Amino acid sequence: MYIKSLNTLDAATEREIREIYLRCKEHDNLKGNLYLDGTVNFNKDIKYLFLLYEENKLVSFLFKFIPTKEEAEISAYTLPDYRKKGYFKRLLSEAVEELKKYDIKDILFVCENQSLSGKECINSLGADYDFTEYYMKFDKNSNVLDKADEFQTKFYIPDKSDIKRLAYVSSQVFEENYEEEIKFITDCFNSTNRKNYATVLRDDIIGIGSGYFGYEEVAIYGLGILPEFQGKGYGRELIFLIVKHLLENGHDNITIEVESNNIRAFNLYKSCGFAIETAFDYYRKPVKELNS
């Protein structure tokens, strides 16, 4: 048994990882999807993939999503025949040591709601439940776009010259640091798997959103309208415009995630043709309490 740790991902390794994920997905009746993009991690040197091999066969892996130093989201999968051998905890131990090098505060363990084996592992670590996100998929048969032909705003695909404008909107919408938003949006532009979108009203960007082009789907994320323009239907237009653009470009498997306690956003997405596929539970644990 040996472990590899990586801060980049090549095509051959990605195929190995996806094979494990698909076998776990079938075995555990999972409905979500797998994201392996490390391009928006706050530090490009940090190792975000940990792979465990048994007799040169990949049997378990752990992935970390770390856009800020505040927390790292961790997902992990092990082939059914290799479970209960302590492989997850071995991967986690190495991942934690890497996080400590970069002073990451917390870990958020991500577990699809129906994964009993995943919850068992997380419970054994004493992590506290934090929140739940609904994983929603666009229903192509909903006909919602048939009623959305006239828009007050215009759809806009920004380029790097718009980074400062996008960062301003993002910092206002999500109450984040402007400089950190500059970096995050720049990383998105430099990623081959991500695209930025915007809506414009009288030549001003008032709304933003992004798409992650993953394995067989596009995940919409980072949606927001400037506070002074909220409550006017522009958020609904933003969603419709992005979905319309994706469909016109051959992407009909479109998803979005929303926290279960964000009733306003959930109802908005539902009215825009999205329906719940599954739910992901998040469990929090301070990094300093692990490997101690």
C-alpha positions in Angstrom: 0.0 0.0 0.0 1.3 3.5 -0.8 -0.1 7.0 -1.2 0.4 9.7 -3.8 -0.3 13.3 -3.2 -0.8 15.7 -6.1 -1.3 19.4 -6.8 -2.0 18.8 -10.5 -4.2 16.2 -12.3 -3.3 14.5 -15.6 -5.8 12.7 -17.8 -4.8 9.2 -17.0 -5.1 9.8 -13.2 -8.4 11.5 -13.7 -9.7 8.4 -15.5 -8.6 6.2 -12.6 -10.4 8.4 -10.1 -13.6 8.6 -12.2 -13.7 4.8 -12.5 -13.6 4.5 -8.7 -16.3 7.2 -8.3 -18.6 5.6 -10.8 -18.3 2.2 -9.1 -19.0 3.9 -5.7 -21.9 5.8 -7.2 -23.5 2.6 -8.5 -22.9 0.7 -5.2 -24.1 3.4 -2.9 -26.9 4.7 -5.2 -25.4 8.2 -5.3 -27.0 10.8 -7.5 -24.5 13.7 -7.3 -21.4 14.3 -9.4 -17.7 14.6 -8.9 -15.7 17.8 -9.1 -11.9 17.6 -9.4 -10.9 21.1 -10.2 -8.1 22.6 -8.2 -7.5 25.7 -10.2 -9.3 28.0 -7.8 -7.6 26.8 -4.7 -6.2 29.8 -2.9 -2.6 28.4 -3.2 -1.5 26.5 -6.3 1.3 24.7 -4.5 -1.0 23.0 -2.0 -1.6 19.3 -2.6 -5.3 18.7 -3.1 -5.5 15.1 -4.3 -4.5 12.0 -2.2 -4.5 8.6 -3.9 -4.1 5.3 -2.2 -2.9 2.3 -4.2 -3.0 -1.4 -3.3 -0.7 -3.5 -5.5 -0.5 -0.6 -8.0 -4.3 -0.4 -8.2 -6.0 2.8 -7.1 -8.6 1.8 -4.5 -9.3 5.0 -2.6 -8.9 8.8 -3.1 -9.5 12.1 -1.3 -10.1 15.5 -2.9 -9.8 18.9 -1.3 -11.5 22.1 -2.5 -9.8 25.1 -0.8 -10.7 28.5 -2.3 -9.8 30.3 1.0 -7.7 29.7 4.1 -10.8 29.5 6.2 -11.8 26.0 5.3 -11.2 23.0 3.1 -14.0 20.9 1.7 -13.1 17.2 1.7 -14.7 14.4 -0.4 -13.4 10.9 -0.4 -14.3 7.5 -2.0 -13.1 4.0 -1.5 -14.0 0.9 -3.7 -16.6 -1.2 -1.8 -14.3 -4.3 -1.5 -11.6 -2.2 0.1 -13.6 -0.5 2.8 -13.2 -0.9 6.6 -9.4 -1.2 6.2 -8.6 2.3 7.5 -7.7 3.6 4.0 -9.8 6.8 4.4 -8.2 7.7 7.7 -4.7 7.2 6.2 -5.6 9.5 3.4 -7.1 12.0 5.8 -4.0 11.9 8.0 -1.8 13.0 5.1 -4.3 15.5 3.9 -4.5 17.1 7.4 -0.7 17.5 7.6 -0.8 19.3 4.3 -3.5 21.6 5.5 -1.5 22.4 8.7 1.4 23.6 6.5 -0.9 26.3 5.1 -2.7 27.2 8.4 -6.2 26.1 7.1 -8.6 26.6 10.0 -11.4 24.0 9.4 -12.3 21.0 7.4 -15.8 20.5 5.9 -16.5 16.9 5.2 -18.9 16.6 2.3 -21.2 13.5 2.3 -24.2 12.7 0.0 -27.2 12.2 2.2 -27.8 8.6 1.4 -24.2 7.5 1.8 -24.3 5.4 5.0 -20.7 4.4 4.9 -19.7 8.1 4.4 -21.7 9.2 7.4 -20.2 6.4 9.5 -16.7 7.5 8.7 -17.5 11.2 9.5 -19.2 10.3 12.8 -16.2 8.3 13.9 -14.2 11.5 13.6 -16.5 13.5 15.8 -17.2 16.1 13.2 -20.2 18.4 13.9 -23.1 18.7 11.4 -23.0 22.2 9.8 -25.5 22.5 7.0 -27.1 20.7 4.0 -27.0 21.7 0.3 -29.6 20.6 -2.2 -28.2 19.4 -5.5 -30.7 20.5 -8.2 -30.9 19.6 -11.9 -32.6 21.6 -14.6 -35.7 19.9 -16.1 -35.6 20.3 -19.8 -39.3 19.5 -20.0 -40.3 22.2 -17.6 -41.1 24.7 -20.5 -40.1 27.6 -18.2 -38.0 29.2 -20.9 -41.0 29.4 -23.2 -42.4 32.1 -21.0 -39.1 34.0 -20.7 -38.6 35.7 -24.1 -38.4 39.3 -23.0 -35.6 40.5 -20.7 -34.8 43.8 -19.1 -31.1 42.9 -18.9 -28.7 41.7 -21.5 -26.6 38.5 -21.3 -22.9 39.2 -21.4 -19.8 37.0 -21.5 -17.0 38.9 -19.8 -13.3 38.7 -20.5 -10.2 39.5 -18.5 -10.7 43.3 -19.0 -13.8 43.0 -16.8 -12.1 41.4 -13.8 -12.3 44.5 -11.6 -16.0 45.1 -12.5 -16.8 41.4 -11.7 -14.8 41.5 -8.5 -16.7 44.6 -7.4 -20.1 43.0 -7.9 -18.9 39.8 -6.3 -17.6 41.6 -3.2 -20.8 43.5 -2.8 -23.1 40.5 -3.3 -21.2 38.1 -1.1 -19.6 40.6 1.3 -16.2 39.3 0.5 -12.8 41.0 0.3 -12.4 42.8 -3.0 -8.7 41.7 -3.5 -9.6 38.1 -2.8 -12.4 38.3 -5.3 -9.9 39.6 -7.9 -7.8 36.6 -7.4 -10.7 34.1 -7.4 -12.1 35.5 -10.6 -8.7 35.6 -12.3 -8.3 31.9 -11.4 -11.6 31.2 -13.0 -10.5 32.9 -16.2 -7.3 30.9 -16.2 -9.2 27.6 -15.6 -10.1 25.4 -18.6 -13.2 24.1 -16.8 -14.8 27.4 -15.7 -16.6 30.3 -17.4 -17.9 33.6 -16.1 -21.2 35.2 -17.0 -22.9 38.5 -16.4 -26.0 40.5 -16.9 -25.9 44.1 -18.0 -28.3 47.0 -17.4 -27.6 50.3 -19.2 -24.0 49.2 -19.9 -23.4 48.4 -16.2 -22.7 44.9 -14.9 -25.3 44.3 -12.2 -25.3 40.5 -12.0 -22.8 37.7 -12.1 -22.7 33.9 -12.3 -20.3 31.2 -13.3 -20.3 27.7 -14.8 -18.1 24.7 -13.9 -17.9 22.3 -16.9 -17.4 19.0 -15.2 -17.9 15.4 -16.1 -21.1 15.2 -18.2 -22.6 18.3 -16.6 -22.4 22.1 -16.1 -22.8 23.3 -12.6 -24.0 26.9 -12.2 -22.6 28.7 -9.2 -21.7 32.1 -7.8 -25.0 33.8 -8.8 -25.7 37.2 -7.5 -27.3 40.6 -8.2 -26.0 43.9 -6.8 -28.0 44.7 -3.6 -29.5 47.9 -5.1 -30.9 46.0 -8.0 -32.4 43.0 -6.0 -36.1 42.4 -5.8 -36.7 43.5 -9.4 -36.7 40.1 -11.1 -33.1 40.4 -12.4 -31.9 37.3 -10.6 -34.5 35.2 -12.4 -33.4 36.8 -15.7 -29.8 36.0 -14.9 -30.6 32.3 -14.3 -32.7 32.1 -17.5 -30.1 33.8 -19.6 -27.3 31.4 -18.4 -29.5 28.3 -18.9 -30.6 29.5 -22.3 -27.0 30.1 -23.3 -25.9 26.7 -22.1 -28.7 24.9 -23.9 -28.0 26.7 -27.1 -24.4 25.5 -26.9 -25.3 21.8 -26.4 -25.2 21.6 -22.6 -28.5 20.1 -21.4 -27.3 18.6 -18.1 -27.3 21.7 -15.9 -27.1 21.7 -12.1 -27.1 24.1 -9.3 -26.6 23.8 -5.5 -28.3 25.8 -2.7 -28.2 25.6 1.1 -31.4 24.0 2.5 -32.0 27.0 4.8 -31.9 29.5 1.9 -35.6 29.2 1.2 -35.7 32.3 -1.1 -33.0 31.0 -3.4 -34.4 27.5 -3.3 -37.9 28.7 -4.4 -36.3 30.9 -7.1 -34.3 27.9 -8.6 -37.4 25.7 -8.4 -39.5 28.3 -10.2 -36.7 28.4 -12.9 -37.1 24.7 -13.7 -34.6 23.1 -11.3 -35.7 20.1 -9.1 -33.9 18.4 -6.2 -31.8 15.3 -7.2 -30.1 14.7 -3.9 -28.7 16.5 -0.9 -25.2 16.9 0.5 -24.5 17.1 4.2 -21.5 19.1 5.5 -19.8 18.3 8.8 -17.2 20.7 10.3 -14.1 19.8 12.3 -11.2 22.2 13.3 -7.9 21.0 11.6 -6.0 21.4 14.9 -8.2 18.7 16.5 -7.1 16.1 13.9 -3.8 14.1 13.9 -3.2 15.5 17.4 
